[in-house]
Amino acid sequence: MRLKEKVAIVTGAAKGLGRAFALKLAQEGAKVMVVTRKDMDNLRQTVKQITDNGGKAQLFQADVSKEKDTKAMAEATNKEFGKIDILVNNAAIYDGIKRRPFYEIDLDEWDLVMSVNVKGAFLAARAVFPYMKENKYGKIVNLASEVFFTGSHGFAHYVASKGGIIGLTRALAVELGPHNICINCVAPGFTDTEASRGLADVTKYDTSRTPLRRLEKPEDLTGAVLFLVSPESDFITGQTLLVDGGRAMH
């Protein structure tokens, strides 16, 4: 197992991509703290799936946009498992956003998207940093999006937030590198998750512009995240890996 005895935190792990990441890391031997803001019933299901498969997991309720919550999350993980090796910053505001022209976006919604999607990743990284610094080791993976590279009509705040994530990743790579902490991004394309189904009819998604000619599934992303949190990527930092079936290339 590639992550034996490693300790990971996965935010936004109640369902969708976060659950898939948590299950994959646990399958590879990591002890996982799964985190959500309010969907505790589904978070318990994530823990149950991990433990039913022989893995180790605990749950924690936190709003990543609040510093006290992210600090408490890191403290609880260290207390439960003795260290923190991995952080997957998956929590984001996506489900429930209504597409509208940028000049009609409610400013409170703009602030909420930025607070969770960018500030949340910033605060979570800052919360785990003392533990990773002490151990002289760490892997952080942030979730960006293909839309940063392609744009997306009516989603100005979401697209901007994912651009912020890529910028944050590059800035932190410079600061974290001397402490042997790697930080990278994975940028998914449109993926068949509960959140995506709430936005659109995924069965009608046009895959003709995707070279692999199919809709992305959560399982298509787990390998990239696993690679970036494993020892195989120890000399990779500050990078963004697009996992979208080739829809956008750079």
N, C-alpha and C positions, 0 to 999 in steps of 0.2 A: 504493500500500500504506500502510495506516494506522500501521504500526509500523516503518517503514523506519529502519534504523540503531539501533533500540532494542535493549537487552539485557535479557533476562528470565531469571528463575529460576522453575522450576516444580517443586515438591516432590511426591512421590508420583506420579511421571510414568511409571512402568513400564507401566501399563495403565489402563483405565477412564477416569474423568474427567480425571485428570492427563495421560494421553496425549492425550486430545481437546483439552485446553487447550494443550498444547505444540504440537501440530500446527497449531492455529488461529493461534497467535501467530506461528509460523514462516511460515505461509502469508501473513501480513500483513507480513512483512519483518523480524521480530525475530530476533536471534541468541539461541538458547535453551540454557541449562544445565539439563538434566533430571536429577532427583535421586531416588534411592530408598535405602531402608535395606538391603535384601537381595536384591531381585528383579532382579539385574543382567542376566540373559538377556533378560527382557522390556524392560528399560531400553535395551538395545542395539537392540532392535527399534524402539523409539520413535525413537532417533537415526537408524536406517536409513530409516524412513519419511519423516522430515523431510529427510534429505539426498537420498533418491531423488526427492523432489519439488522439489529445487533449493534447499532451505533450509540454514541453518547451525545445528548443534547439537553440544554436547559433553555427556558424562555425568559424574556425580559420585556417589559412594556416601557417604551420610551418614545418621546417626540424628539426626533433628531434636530429639530430647529431650536431646541432649548439646551443651553449649555449644561445646566444642572442635570438634565436627563442623560446626556451623552457621557458626562463624568460618572454618573451613577452606573450606567451601562458598563463602562470600562472597569470600574471598581468591582462590580458584581461578577464580571467574567474572570477577573484576576483572582478574586476570592474563591470562586467555584472551581476553577481549573488550574490556578497557579501561575498563569502567564497569559500573554496575548501575542500570537504570531501573525495572525491574518485578520484583515478587515475587508469585507466586501460591502461597499457603499451602494446598496441597491435601492434604498428608500427614495421615493420620488412622487410628486404630484403629477398624475397622468390621467387616471380614471376620473371621469366626471367633468373634465375640461371641455367646454363647448367651443367649437371653431367659430371665430368671428374676426373681422378685420382688426388690425392692430389699433386703429383709432376708436374701436368700440370695446376693447378689453377693459374690464373693470380693474381699477388700480389696486384694490384690495386683493383681487385674484392674482395680479402680477406680483405683488409683494409676497403672497403665500407661495407661489411657485418658486420664486427666487429663494425664499426662506428655507424651504424644505430641500429643493433640488441642489442648491449651491451651498448655502450656509450650513445645511445639514451635513453634507459631506465634509466640509471644512471643520465643523465642530467635532464630528466623529473621529476624524483623523487626529485632531488636536488632543482628543481625550485618550486615544490609545498610544500616542507618541511616547509618553514617559515610560510605559511598560516595554515598548519595543526598543527604545533607547537603552534602557537598563540591560536588556538581553542582547543588544547589539545585533538585532535581527528583526525584520518585519516585511510583510507583503501587504500592500493595499491595492485593491482594484476598485476603481470608480466606474459607474455606468454612464456612458455618454449616449449618443444616438446617431444613426445614419442621417437624421434630419439636420444635424449641424452642417453636413457636407452638401446636402441637397436643398435645404429649405423646406418649408411646409406651410401651405396657405392656411391662415387663420390660427396659427400656433406660435405667434411671435415670441411670447413669453417662454414657452416650453423650449423652442429652438435656442433662444438666447441663453437659457439656463444650462443647456447641454454644451453650448460653447464655453460657458463659464466653467463647467466641469473640466473640459480639456485644458483650459488655461490654468486652472487651479492645479491640475495634475502636473503640468510642466513646471510650474513654480515650486511645488512641493518636492518634485524630484531633485531639484537643485539643493534644497535645504535638508532633505532626508537622506540623500546619498551618503554623506560622510558618516552616518550612523548605521550603514548597511541595511537601510530600509528602501525597498523598491516600491514605486507607485506607478501604476499604469491604468489605462482606460480600455474598456471593451465597449464598442459601439454597435448595438443591435440594429437590424432593420425592423420593419413592422412584423411583430411576432404574435402568434395566436395565443393570447393569454386572456384571463377574465377581464382585465382592464381594457384590452384592445376590443374585445367583443362588446364592451360597453360604449365604445366610440363608433364602431362601424360593423357592418356585416362582413366578417372576415372571409366568408366564402366567395365574396365578390371582389376580393382584392386582386388587382391586375398583376399577375406574375410574368407577363410577357417581357417586362423590362429587367427581369431577374434572370441571369444566365442559367441558374439551376432550376428555373421554371417551377418553383413551388413556394408555398408560404412557410416562413420560418416558424420553428417550434422552440419552446424553452430548452429542450435537450440539445438543440443545435449550438447553444451558447456555453453549455457547461464545460466543454473541453477547453475552450479558450480561457475561461476563468481559472479552471484547474491548472492549466499550464502557467498562468501568470502568478499563481500563489504557490507553485511548487518550486523545488530547487532547480528545475530545468531552466528557469528564467532568471537566475541570480545575477545576470549581467544585462538585464533589460529594465530600463526605467524611463519614465516620461513619455511613453509611447501610447498611441491609440490604435487598437486593432479593430478594424471593421469586420463584423460577422453578419453579413447580409445577403449571402448567396451571390455576391458580385454585382449587386445593383448599383453601388457607387464604388468607384475605384480611385485610389490615390497613392 
